[in-house]
Structures are given as structure tokens and as C-alpha cells.
Amino acid sequence: MTGCRLCGSAALASVVDLGATPPCESFLAADQLDEPEPAYPLHLRVCTDCWLAQIPPLITPEETFKEYAYFSSYSTSWVEHARRFVADAVQRVGLDTEGSDGSEGSDAFVVEVASNDGYLLKHVVERGIRCLGIEPSVNVGAAAREAGVPTLTEFLSPATGAAVRAEHGPADLVVANNVYAHIPDVVGFTQGLRALVADDGWVSIEVQHLLTLIEENQYDTIYHEHFQYYTVASAIRALASGGLALVDVELLPTHGGSIRLWARPAEVAGEPSQSVADVLDREKAAGLQELSGYTEFSARVAKVRRDLLRFLIEAAERGETVVGYGAPGKGNTLLNHCGVRPDLLPYTVDRNPYKHGRFTPGTRIPILPPERIAADRPDYVLVLPWNLRAELVEQLSYVHEWGGRLVFPIPELSIVEVNKS
């Protein structure tokens, strides 16, 4: 890397080097298994001037998101999270009571950036509120339109934001969940958000919190389509680059620990809430505005790797079977970093039919339908989307029938006896 993508500083310090891996969503078809597979360095650094953690932009969003394997609606808990957000946002922003012109009745307009398959905006549609999704992936955008969610297939840029505003009017609320880490041009994307939002409107961003990533050893969420990792302190600087100011923050349990940033155009934002000051104090106490907060992370990552490999090897030597559950992007970082291959994990399963019959990038582990677990009755199920722990402990309670157990690799290796539901 030549410099920080937010402030341009050359003062970048290493946080953890995970070697080289393929892009985490580049699942392989059977006819690709004998072809070369590109791998790119995966090295997280932090800027010691603005404290934005980042990896080099070695792949482009166009390579990842034009055809995307992730459909949000396959996570029951994530759809429910979106439903609750819409209900709360309607109250906070007043979407049911007045529009952007302040008139009686709702003429409100909501835009979601990276709207995926319409998992969130469908709740806006159900309320009769005008909305638009901006989604670059052709396949998931098509699924959203089939579900009745108006969706534009495009990447957000200042020009895109201005064009949408010109055609549809300014948005009372712009939502950008789990996308602020996925864009290499932080400044341009933030300017796009400002172009979309009304001058007295609101922007809501959800993104993983670097504080919990460091504290909970969540290194598997480092992958090539995540270009940067935010604290509230670095997010404030990023928002300011596009003319937005942070007014409130919520701490969320999603993705192992996320922040919901409520921002407004700087001219109307006013003073930030006490919650912003409280989270900034927590980050400072954790040392995330100095190098001391990052120096031990690499050693703790190495321990996660050793513990998982030790478990898999010892299970194999005992003649016990271990299979995977889920094929998320984070799982591919973990499997590649740990060097897990089909001899230790013969397959994983996933609810998303798009992935069935494909293979995980780099490690080339087959991905099968979930029903395979009940058919094979393995001794252990390694849960790769550990962030959905509560949901998956319930979904996989049936492994109790044959004495099977669940294994969670993050934040540290844990083996869970599931109770019969």
C-alpha cells in the first residue's frame, strides 16, 4: 500500500498478515477445479494518523459484486433484524407522518444502498412508503425486483447519487448496511450518500465495529471485499469527507459486534449524542487510537489457527467425523488461513441453493444442501457463520439425536452440546 485511502498518510502499521487467499466469494464450479485460481495478499494495516484500518484494494468491487453469491434473505435472524430496523427508523425519522417537504401525510422516500435481494426494503414496501434499492449485483437485484422491491442495478458514486436525486427526489432516509466496508473509494461513496439524502434527511450505516473485531479475535471477517474496518473515531472522519456528520451511534450484536451510525448533512447535524462520546471513550480505553491496541492481535489470531487445526487433526486420528455448516465469506478466510482441506473437512452445507455443487475458494471443499448432515450423522458440525450462533444452535438442535456436537472456532474454540428442541 502506498498510503491511507482516507487521509493519504504513508504511516501504515501492520496489524495482522493472513498470507494470500482467493477472493472469499469466488466459489468454484466443478469444471473449474483443474484451472489456476488467483490468490491475493490479505494484510491488515492501520493508519496511525486517522486510525482507519484497511487492506490494499487488490480486487475491484466489479469483480466481486456483479454476480454475487450472498442472498440476505437466507438468514432468518437477519431478515428479522431488518424488520425491526425499519419499524424503529419510521419512528425516528417520522416517515409515516410527513415527507421531505414537511406536508401532512407520508410522501417519504427511502433509498437503500447495497440493497441485496430486498430483504430490508420489502418491509418499507409493506408500509406503503416509496423506496428504491441501489444494488450492483445483477442476480440479487433481479431477485429483489421479483419480490416487488424497485431496484436500480448500479454502484453508488457521486454521479449515481445525483442522478437518483434528480429522477426521484431527495431521500428522507438513506440506508447503507454492511456496505461501508466494501468500497475502496471511501470519499467518493460518502459523497454519493450525501448526494442522495435530503438536506434535512438522515443516513443510517451499519458496519462491523473494529473494537469487537480486535477484542473477540474475529479475524475471519478480514477478506478482500472488506477494504476497511471502522471505529467510531475513524467513521467520523470518513463521514466528514463527504459532508456528513455523526449524530448518534448504536452498538449492535450483528456480525459479532457492529455499529449503527446515524448521520445527517453537516449543516443540520448539531451536537452528537452522549452515546457517541461513550463509544469513543471505550475505543480510546482499548488503545485503538494508538498502536498498543493492535500489537497483540496477531498472536491471538495464530492461537485460533492452532486450536482449530489441533481439534480437526485429533478428531481425524480418533476416527471421528467433522463436517461444516455454512459457506460464508468469513469461513473462507478461516479455512484458507488454517489450511483446512477436504481430508479434515470433507464438506460443508449451506441453505443457499446458489452454492450447492460448488466448492469453497482455495480450499476446494464441496458445498452441499443442509439435509446432508442428518443423512450422514457426523460427530461434529463446525459452524462457520459463528455470528449466527443463537439462530444456528436452534436450527441444528437435531444433531442431538445421534449425540453430535457443534464446534464454534471464534472467538476461541468451543464445543457445544445441543439440547433436543
C-alpha positions in Angstrom: 0.0 0.0 0.0 1.3 3.5 -0.8 -0.9 5.4 1.5 -4.1 5.6 3.6 -7.2 5.7 1.3 -8.9 8.1 3.7 -6.3 10.7 4.6 -3.4 9.8 2.3 -0.9 9.3 5.1 2.0 6.9 4.5 2.1 6.0 8.2 0.6 2.5 7.9 1.4 -0.1 10.6 0.9 -3.9 10.3 -2.0 -5.4 12.3 -2.1 -9.0 11.0 -0.8 -10.7 7.9 -3.0 -13.7 6.8 -0.9 -14.7 3.8 -2.5 -14.9 0.4 -6.1 -16.2 -0.3 -8.5 -16.2 -3.2 -11.4 -13.7 -3.0 -13.8 -15.1 -0.4 -16.9 -15.2 -2.6 -15.3 -16.7 -5.7 -16.9 -20.2 -5.3 -15.8 -22.7 -7.9 -17.9 -24.8 -10.2 -16.8 -28.4 -10.7 -15.4 -27.7 -14.2 -13.0 -25.0 -12.6 -11.2 -27.4 -10.2 -8.4 -28.0 -12.7 -7.9 -24.4 -13.5 -5.5 -21.9 -11.9 -7.0 -19.9 -9.1 -5.7 -16.4 -8.3 -4.8 -15.5 -4.7 -4.1 -12.1 -3.3 -2.3 -10.9 -0.2 -4.5 -10.4 2.9 -2.6 -8.0 5.1 -4.5 -5.7 7.5 -2.8 -2.4 8.4 -3.9 0.7 10.3 -3.2 4.3 9.6 -1.6 5.9 12.6 -2.8 9.3 11.6 -6.5 8.8 11.1 -6.7 5.2 12.6 -8.6 3.7 9.6 -7.8 0.0 9.4 -7.5 -1.2 5.8 -6.3 -3.7 3.3 -4.9 -2.9 -0.1 -7.6 -2.7 -2.9 -6.3 -5.6 -4.8 -9.6 -6.6 -6.3 -12.3 -4.3 -7.6 -16.0 -4.2 -6.5 -16.9 -5.0 -10.1 -15.1 -8.3 -9.8 -17.0 -9.3 -6.7 -20.4 -7.8 -6.8 -21.6 -8.0 -10.4 -22.6 -11.6 -9.8 -22.9 -12.3 -6.1 -23.4 -15.5 -4.1 -24.8 -13.9 -0.9 -28.5 -13.5 -0.5 -29.5 -11.8 2.7 -33.0 -13.4 2.9 -31.5 -16.8 3.7 -30.7 -15.7 7.2 -33.9 -15.7 9.3 -32.4 -13.6 12.0 -31.0 -11.0 9.5 -34.5 -10.6 8.0 -35.9 -10.0 11.5 -33.1 -7.6 12.2 -34.1 -5.6 9.1 -37.8 -5.6 10.1 -37.0 -4.2 13.5 -34.8 -1.5 12.0 -37.5 -0.4 9.6 -40.0 -0.1 12.4 -37.6 1.9 14.5 -36.4 4.1 11.6 -40.0 5.0 10.7 -40.4 6.4 14.2 -37.0 8.1 14.4 -37.2 9.8 11.1 -41.0 10.3 11.1 -41.5 8.5 7.7 -45.2 7.8 8.5 -46.1 11.3 9.4 -44.5 13.7 6.9 -42.4 13.8 3.8 -39.3 15.8 2.9 -41.4 18.9 2.2 -43.0 18.8 5.7 -46.5 18.3 4.4 -49.2 16.3 6.2 -49.3 12.6 5.2 -46.4 10.5 4.2 -44.7 11.3 0.9 -41.4 10.0 2.3 -38.7 8.4 0.2 -36.2 5.8 1.4 -33.1 4.6 -0.5 -31.0 1.6 0.4 -27.6 1.3 -1.0 -26.4 -2.3 -1.5 -30.0 -3.5 -1.0 -29.2 -7.1 -1.9 -32.3 -9.2 -2.6 -34.8 -6.7 -1.0 -34.6 -8.3 2.5 -34.9 -4.8 4.1 -36.9 -2.7 1.7 -39.7 -5.2 1.4 -40.6 -4.0 4.9 -40.7 -0.5 3.6 -42.8 -1.5 0.7 -45.3 -3.2 3.0 -45.7 0.1 4.8 -46.6 1.8 1.6 -43.5 4.1 1.7 -41.9 4.9 -1.6 -38.4 3.4 -1.9 -35.6 2.4 -4.2 -32.8 -0.1 -3.8 -29.4 0.5 -5.4 -27.7 -2.9 -5.9 -24.7 -3.6 -8.2 -25.2 -7.4 -8.3 -27.3 -8.3 -11.3 -28.6 -11.7 -9.9 -29.6 -10.5 -6.4 -31.1 -7.3 -7.8 -33.3 -9.3 -10.1 -34.5 -11.3 -7.1 -35.4 -8.0 -5.3 -37.4 -6.8 -8.3 -39.2 -10.2 -8.5 -40.1 -9.7 -4.8 -41.7 -6.3 -5.6 -38.8 -4.0 -4.5 -37.8 -1.3 -7.0 -34.1 -1.8 -7.6 -31.5 0.0 -9.7 -28.6 -2.1 -10.8 -25.7 0.2 -10.2 -22.7 1.1 -7.9 -23.1 4.2 -5.8 -20.9 7.1 -6.8 -21.5 10.9 -6.6 -22.9 10.8 -10.1 -25.2 7.9 -9.4 -26.5 9.7 -6.2 -27.1 12.9 -8.1 -28.9 11.1 -10.9 -31.2 9.3 -8.5 -31.9 12.5 -6.7 -32.7 14.2 -10.0 -35.2 11.5 -11.0 -36.8 10.5 -7.7 -36.1 13.5 -5.4 -34.0 13.6 -2.3 -34.3 10.7 0.2 -35.6 11.3 3.7 -33.6 8.3 4.8 -30.6 6.6 3.1 -29.7 3.2 4.5 -26.3 1.6 3.9 -26.0 -1.6 5.8 -22.9 -3.8 5.5 -21.5 -1.9 2.6 -19.4 0.9 4.0 -16.5 -1.6 4.4 -16.9 -2.9 0.9 -15.9 0.2 -1.1 -12.3 1.2 -1.8 -13.3 4.8 -2.6 -14.5 5.9 0.8 -14.6 9.5 0.0 -16.5 9.1 -3.3 -19.0 6.7 -1.8 -19.7 9.1 1.1 -20.2 11.9 -1.3 -22.7 9.6 -3.1 -24.6 9.2 0.2 -24.7 13.0 0.6 -26.0 13.4 -3.0 -28.9 11.1 -2.2 -30.0 12.4 1.1 -32.2 15.4 1.6 -30.6 18.5 3.1 -32.6 17.8 6.4 -32.5 14.0 6.0 -30.8 11.1 7.7 -28.3 8.5 6.8 -28.1 5.1 8.6 -25.0 3.0 8.2 -24.3 -0.4 9.8 -20.8 -1.7 9.7 -18.7 -4.1 11.8 -17.0 -2.5 14.8 -13.2 -2.8 14.8 -13.4 -2.8 18.6 -15.1 -6.1 18.7 -13.1 -7.5 15.8 -10.0 -7.0 17.8 -11.3 -7.9 21.2 -13.1 -11.1 20.0 -10.5 -12.4 17.6 -12.9 -12.0 14.6 -10.1 -12.1 12.1 -12.1 -14.2 9.6 -14.1 -11.1 8.8 -11.0 -9.7 7.1 -11.3 -10.5 3.5 -10.7 -8.8 0.1 -14.2 -7.4 -0.3 -13.8 -5.7 3.1 -11.5 -2.8 2.2 -11.6 -1.1 5.6 -12.6 -1.6 9.2 -14.1 1.2 11.3 -14.0 2.5 14.8 -16.4 5.3 15.6 -13.5 7.7 15.6 -12.4 6.7 12.0 -16.0 6.7 10.8 -16.5 10.3 11.9 -13.5 11.3 9.7 -14.9 9.2 6.8 -18.4 10.7 7.1 -16.9 14.2 7.2 -15.1 13.6 3.9 -18.5 13.6 2.2 -20.2 16.4 4.1 -21.9 14.2 6.7 -21.7 14.4 10.5 -22.3 11.7 13.0 -25.2 12.5 15.4 -25.8 9.1 17.2 -24.4 5.6 17.4 -25.9 2.3 18.5 -24.0 -0.9 19.4 -25.4 -3.9 17.8 -24.8 -7.7 18.2 -24.9 -8.4 14.5 -21.8 -9.8 12.8 -20.2 -10.4 16.2 -20.5 -6.7 17.0 -21.5 -3.8 14.8 -22.1 -0.1 15.0 -25.1 1.7 13.6 -24.1 5.2 12.6 -26.8 7.9 12.4 -25.5 10.8 10.3 -27.0 13.9 8.8 -25.7 16.7 6.5 -23.2 18.6 8.5 -25.2 21.9 8.2 -28.1 20.5 10.2 -26.4 17.8 12.4 -26.0 19.6 15.6 -24.1 18.2 18.6 -23.6 14.4 18.7 -25.4 12.3 21.4 -23.9 11.1 24.6 -23.7 7.6 23.0 -21.1 8.9 20.6 -18.9 10.2 23.4 -19.3 6.9 25.4 -18.2 4.7 22.5 -15.3 7.0 21.7 -14.2 6.6 25.3 -14.4 2.8 25.0 -12.3 2.8 21.9 -9.7 5.1 23.5 -9.6 2.9 26.6 -9.0 -0.2 24.4 -6.0 1.6 22.8 -7.4 1.8 19.3 -6.1 5.3 18.8 -2.5 4.2 19.5 -0.5 1.2 18.3 -0.7 -0.6 21.7 -4.3 -1.6 21.0 -3.2 -3.6 17.9 0.1 -5.3 18.8 -1.3 -8.5 20.5 -3.9 -9.3 17.8 -1.6 -11.2 15.5 -0.6 -13.6 18.3 -4.2 -14.3 19.3 -5.0 -15.0 15.6 -2.3 -17.6 15.5 -3.7 -19.3 18.5 -7.2 -19.6 16.9 -5.5 -21.3 14.0 -3.5 -23.7 16.1 -6.5 -24.6 18.2 -8.8 -25.4 15.2 -6.1 -27.4 13.4 -5.4 -29.4 16.6 -9.1 -30.2 17.1 -9.6 -31.3 13.4 -6.4 -33.4 13.4 -7.1 -35.1 16.7 -10.7 -35.8 15.7 -9.5 -37.4 12.4 -7.0 -39.6 14.4 -9.8 -40.8 16.6 -11.9 -41.7 13.6 -14.5 -39.1 14.3 -16.2 -37.2 11.5 -16.4 -33.4 11.3 -18.4 -31.5 8.6 -19.1 -27.8 8.1 -22.2 -25.7 8.4 -22.4 -22.6 6.2 -20.2 -21.3 3.4 -19.9 -17.6 4.3 -17.1 -15.3 3.2 -15.7 -15.3 6.7 -15.5 -19.0 6.6 -13.3 -19.0 3.6 -10.8 -16.6 5.3 -10.7 -19.0 8.2 -10.3 -22.2 6.1 -7.6 -20.8 3.9 -5.6 -19.3 6.8 -5.8 -22.5 8.7 -5.0 -24.7 5.6 -8.1 -26.8 6.1 -8.8 -29.2 3.2 -11.3 -32.0 2.5 -9.2 -34.5 4.4 -10.1 -32.7 7.6 -13.5 -31.2 6.5 -15.0 -33.4 3.7 -17.8 -31.0 3.0 -19.8 -28.0 4.3 -23.5 -27.3 3.8 -25.4 -24.1 3.1 -29.0 -23.0 2.8 -28.3 -21.0 -0.3 -29.1 -23.2 -3.4 -26.8 -21.0 -5.5 -23.8 -22.5 -3.7 -24.8 -26.2 -4.0 -22.5 -28.2 -6.1 -19.8 -25.5 -5.9 -16.5 -25.6 -3.9 -15.0 -23.2 -1.5 -12.3 -20.9 -3.0 -8.8 -22.0 -2.3 -9.6 -24.9 0.0 -12.0 -26.6 -2.6 -14.3 -28.1 0.0 -17.7 -29.3 -1.6 -20.8 -27.3 -0.6 -23.9 -29.5 -0.2 -27.5 -29.0 0.8 -28.2 -28.9 4.6 -30.1 -32.2 4.5 -26.8 -34.0 4.1 -26.0 -33.5 7.8 -29.0 -35.5 9.0 -28.2 -38.2 6.4 -24.6 -38.6 7.5 -24.9 -38.0 11.3 -21.4 -36.6 11.8 -19.8 -36.5 15.3 -19.2 -32.7 15.0 -20.5 -29.8 12.9 -18.1 -26.9 12.5 -20.2 -23.8 12.4 -18.5 -21.2 10.1 -21.1 -18.4 10.4 -20.4 -18.1 14.2 -22.1 -14.7 14.3 -25.4 -16.5 13.9 -24.7 -18.7 16.9 -28.1 -18.4 18.7 -30.0 -19.0 15.4 -27.9 -22.0 14.4 -27.8 -23.7 17.8 -31.6 -23.8 17.4 -31.6 -24.8 13.7 -29.0 -27.6 14.3 -30.6 -28.9 17.6 -31.4 -32.1 15.7 -27.8 -33.3 15.8 -28.6 -34.2 19.5 -30.5 -37.2 18.1 -27.2 -39.1 17.4 -25.0 -37.4 20.0 -23.5 -34.9 17.6 -22.0 -31.6 18.8 -21.4 -28.2 17.4 -18.0 -26.5 17.2 -17.5 -22.7 17.1 -14.0 -21.5 16.2 -14.4 -17.8 17.1 -13.6 -16.1 19.4 -12.0 -19.2 20.7 -12.6 -22.9 20.0 -15.7 -24.1 21.9 -17.6 -27.4 21.6 -21.3 -27.2 22.3 -23.7 -30.0 23.4 -27.0 -29.1 21.9 -30.3 -29.9 23.6 -33.1 -31.6 22.0 -35.7 -29.0 20.9 
